[in-house]
Amino acid sequence: MSALLPTSTVGSLPKPAWLSEPEKLWSPWKLEGAELTEGKRDALLLAAGEQRAAGLDIVSDGEQTRQHFVTTFIEHLSGVDFENRETVRIRDRYDASVPTVVGTVGRERPVFADDAKTLRAHTDAPIKWALPGPMTMIDTLADKHYGSREELAWEFAAILNQEAKELEAAGVDIIQFDEPAFNVFFDDVKDWGVAALERAAEGLRCETAVHICYGYGIKANTDWKATLGAEWRQYEESFPLLQQSNIDIVSLERHNSHVPVDLIGLLRGKKVMVGAIDVATDAVETPDEVAATLRGVLEFVDADKLLPSTNCGMAPLARDVARGKMSALAAGAAIVRAELA
Ligand code: ZN
């Protein structure tokens, strides 16, 4: 791995067209049974190969085995009824049909450990694995059992901790919790959100990361961003709390975002995964644009703690666009790395 500025994506990559319909979130699988199992595995290895070919240092599974970053994990839990769906407002922003919690939630078997072992066997590069964070999980469900968002979050945190420990045992180097809900429910973040996240990461020896963000480049998110004004100061609420937490790395979007750059200084001491690739546009950044974004944050994060990345997952993009963006990220980081040497 490059000693300075190791590059990675936030997590998801587009899936091959033979596995599911491209450029679509929650796209249904095109295969079934054993063919689906094999197809997901093949796609995972393709995604890993494409990241290495693009020159990225830290490799993920591209989330090729999940239909959605939250619900695929929840599907493996008991206490959740997927037939009994309700329409709820997600992130206070858009309506979605989600499963319902109808009893005590529990995890009966590992969810991603086999996938992680597959990826581990395939590459010597450091590997990163994303899991949903506790608050984002409860925000993607209807609850008819607990009656308390906090209580359900603690249950999910304990379940995530079991899963994370198995991923660590499978050889995962960085476990990342995706918590876009941290940008919306500020009182909950303060009261129990960060504590529940720390519970999910408790006892891990591998590195831990949290990805907060303004969402994929889907319409509901871009419409919401248009209401946030010229300066996006949401991170001002969560960063001081995360700076004090035991999470090692904070991942945030930067390129083309209206986040004031100095907010990154609130994380001083932590490693920061800085998004230098906009996932809400098909325009592929030039290496010089990536380099400019990275140079712009060096005043606020020490070079040895900067991890160049994408703003968010790239699942909804076309594959050639995602490949171009990964190559630009690697090339842009190389420019700045040479300047720092
Ligand atoms: Zn994101």
Boltz pocket constraint, residues with backbone or C-beta under 6 A from the ligand:
constraints:
  - pocket:
      binder: B
      contacts: [[A, 10], [A, 180], [A, 211], [A, 212], [A, 213], [A, 214], [A, 215], [A, 216], [A, 311], [A, 312], [A, 313]]
      max_distance: 6.0
